[in-house]
Amino acid sequence: MLRYKTDRRTLTFIASYFGFTAAIWVWDPVWFIAAPLILMLMVLSWICAVITHNVIHCPVFKGKRTNKIFQVFLSMTYGHPVSSFVPGHNLSHHRFTETPRDVMRTSKARHSLNILNLFTFMPSVGGAIFKGEWLFTKAMRTQRPTWFKQMLIEFVVLWGVSIALIVLDWQKFLLYFYLPHFFAAWGIITINLLQHDGAEAHSDWNHSRNFTGALFGWFTFNNGWHTAHHIKPGLHWSLLPAYHDEHVAPHMDPRLDEPSFFRYVWRAYLWKGGQRLRYDGTPVVVPEAMEDENWVPTPKTMPADMSLGAEA
């Protein structure tokens, strides 16, 4: 049923999320035991958000129906309908990277001290992401009714489960369901800043920063190999390192390869507040603030190869 055998790891992480969430909900330990477990659950939910990113580019299963069902379950690990990842990410960020049509462009981070950008990037782009999702979903009701139906199913199931958990125990809901999902959303949006800020937005090869550490790559499904992903967004995550080595590394500035994600975060965002620098060590020059341009496709501008997750 799997398109790639390596997605057994994907299914293992999804199953682990549900098992861990159920266990901590039933156990409901005292706070000093619960705190580190909630932190672990937050990280696991973020990893599931990374899986969501992979799924809307390259579906896991061979059958469309199975992918549709999988996306419903996956929506409950990330706290957002999986299909809603398509407009802001696939159609805005990937097609119009770092331009006024990219709702997640890093120029929306306005602070010279990077530690401030780390915590304010999500609210600075969140409104535009939700607006784009709404406009796209509204347009797809008539343009792509099958996608619209899938989006609606994911939304209804997610909120139905959420309401049931609130009624069951609203405090557990906030700690064990909402908080991990909020962190997952913050993390999957904010990592865009780490991957693109200070790179050359309009370069063929130097537009993204890569995190090439083996351990980070294993837990994040090679999410760090971002240049290759932008060049070949439909390429399965398991194939990204080899593609990078063969097709990207010979052309790319090697300073955009970071061997350690955590050392980069410490250096760029935490050490002395984090001076905002380009990959070549010079200060980032923040351009003037730009208004978002409409990117929502019409029937005439709809790309023929648009990836729609389960609809692919």
N, C-alpha and C positions, 0 to 999 in steps of 0.2 A: 504493500500500500504506500510505502514511503518512496518519494522520488529520489532521495539520497539516504543511504544507510546512516550517515553521520547525524541525521536528525533524530536518531534514537536518544541522543543527548538532549535534544530539544524537548522531547516527550518526557524524559526523566526529570528535567527541571520544572516542567509544568505540573507533573504529578507531585513533585516535592513541595511546590507552593501550596497546592490544595491540602496535602497531608499535614504540612506544618501549620497552616492556618487553622485547620480543624482541631489539631492537637492542642494548640495554645488557647483556642476558644473554649474547649472543654475543660482544660486544666485550669486556666485563669490563675496563674501563680501570683504570689505577692510581688510588689513592685520591683524589688531589687533583683529578683529572678526574671521578671517579665521584661524589664528594660533592655537587657542585651538580646533577649529573644525577639523583641519587637524590632530592634536594630537589624538583626539577621533577616527578619521578614521583610523589612524595607528594602534591603539589598536584593533579596530574592525577587521581590515584586519589580524592582528596576531591571533585573536580568530578564524578567518576563516582558518588560516593555521593549527591551532590545530584541527579543524574539518576535514581538509584534512588528517591529521595524523590518525584520527579515522576512516575515510572512507576507507582508503587503508588497514586497518586491519579488519574492520567489516562494510560491505556495509549497507546503510541506508534503501534501499527499497527491497521489496521481488523480484521484477522483474529485470533481468539483463539489459534489454534495458533502463529501467528507471534509473538505477544506472549509465549507460554509459552517458546518457543525463545530469544527475545531476553532474557528474564529469566535463563535459564541462563547465557548469555554475560556478562550484566551482573553476575551474582553473582561472577564471577572478577575483575572490576575493582575491586570494593568489599571483597571478602574475607568476605562473609556472604551467605547465601541472601536474595535480594531479597524473597521472600514473608514472611520473618521481620520485615520492616519494618512489616508491617500491624498486628500486635497492639500493640506499644509506642507506635507513632506514630498510626496512624489511629484505633484503638479506645480507647486510653488517653489520649494527649496531646490529641488533637483533641476527643474527646467530653467529657473531664473536665478541661479546662485548669486547671492550678494548684490542683487539689483533691487530697485524699488518694488519689483514683483515678488521678491523673496520675503515672506512675512517673518522669517527667522534670521534675517541678515544681521551680522554681528555689529554693524554700524549703529544699531539701536542701543547697544551698550555704550554709554556716553562718558564713563568715568575713567580718569587716568590711572587710578588705583584699581587694579584688577580684582582685589578681594570684594570691592563693592559691586563690580560687574557680575561676579560669581553668584551673588545672592539676589541681584535685581534683574538679571537677564530674563528670567521666566515671566515676571509681571510686565516687563517692557514689551514682550512679544505676544503674551497670552491673549490679549484682547483681539489682535489681528488674526491670530490662529482660529479662535472661536468664530469670529465674523466670517472668515473664509470657509470654515466648515459649514456654517449655516447657509451661506450663499450657494456653495457647491451642492450641498444636499438638496436644497430647494430646486436647483436647476436639474439635478439628476432624476427628480421625480418623473419628469417627462422624457428626458434624454436617455437615461439608463435606468429604467424602472426595476430591473433585476438587481442592480447594485443598491438602489434605494430601498428595496425590500429587505435585502441583507442587512443594511445599516439599521433599519427600523427594528428588525428582530434582535440584533445585538443590543440596541438601546433599551428595548422593552425588557429583555431578560435581565440585563445588568441592573436596571433600576428596580425591577421586581424583586430581585434577590436582595438588593440594598435595603429596600423598604421593609422586607421581611426580617432582615437582621436587625434593623433599627427597632422594630416592634419587639423582637425577641430580647434584645439587650442593647440599648443605644450606647452605653459606655464601652462595651466590648466592640461594637461596630466602629466607634471612633478610633480605638486603640489598635485593633487587629485587622481592620478592613480599610477604613478611610485613610489613616495615617500612612500605611505602606503605599497605598495608591497615590497619595499626594506626592510622596517622595519619588515614586517612579516617574510621575509626570514631570516633576521638577528636573530629575536627573536626565531623562531622555531629551528634554528640550535644551538644558544647559550644556550638555556635552557637545552640542552644535557649536557653542562658543569656543570650546577647547579645540575643536577640530578645524575651525576656519579663521579665528581671529588672528591677525598678524601674518596670514598667508597672502598670496597673490591671487585675488579673486578671479581675475580674467586670464590667468595663465593656463595653458593646456595641461601643465604638469605640477605646478606649485600652488594649487588652489586649496589644498587640504593638508592637515597635519596628521601623521600616523603614529599610533602607539603599538609598537611591535613586540612588546614583552610577551613571552610564551604563556605565562600564568594568566595574565590579564586577558590575552586572546582566547584562552581555553574557556574561561568563565563568561566571556562576553561574545562568544561565537564570532571571533575575529572582527568585532566591530571597530577595532582600532585601525584596520587597513582601509582608511577612508578614501584615499586617492583612487585606488582601484575600484572601490565601490561607486564613486561618482562617474568614473569612466565606463564601467560595466555594471549598472545598478541591478540588472537582472541576474547577475552571476551569483551562484550559491555561495553562502558564507564560507564553506569549507574549501573553496577554490581560490579565495582572495589572496592568501599569502604567496602562492605559486605565481599567480598573475602579476602580483606586485613585483616579485623578484625578476620575472622575465620581461615584462612590458613597461613597468613604471620606473623602477629604480634606476635603470640606465639613463633616463631623461630628467628625473626629478632632482632638485637640490637635496642632498643628503641630510641637511640640517632640519628638514621637515619630518625626519624619522626620529621619534622619541622612543628609546629603549625601555623607559619606565613611565607608566602613566602617573604613578604617585609622586615620583620625583619631579615630574613636570608640573603637577598641580602645586606642589610645595614651592617650587622655584618661581612659577608664574603668577600664583595667586595668594600665597600665604606668607612667604619670606618678606619681611618688612612691608607688608601690605600689598606687595606685588606690583612692580613697575610694568606697565603695559608695553610690551615689546613685540616687534615683528620677529619672524623666524631668523632674520639675519642680525638681530641684536639692536637694531635701531628702534626708536620710539614709534609707536603706532600713531599716525595722524588721523584723528577721527574726522570724517567728512561732515559737512553740514547735514543737519537732520532732513530727511526726505519723507514726503508723504507716500504711503503705500499706493501702488498702482494696481488696478483691477487685473487679476490674472485668471479669474474663473472662466473656463473654456465655454464657448458657445458651440452649437452643432457644427459651425463652419471651422472653428479653431481647435476642436477636440482632436488631440493626437491619436493617430491610429493605433500606436503601440502603447497606449496608456495602461499602466499596470493597476489593476483594481483588486489585488489580493485574490480572494476566492473566485473572482470572475475571470482571472487570467487563464 
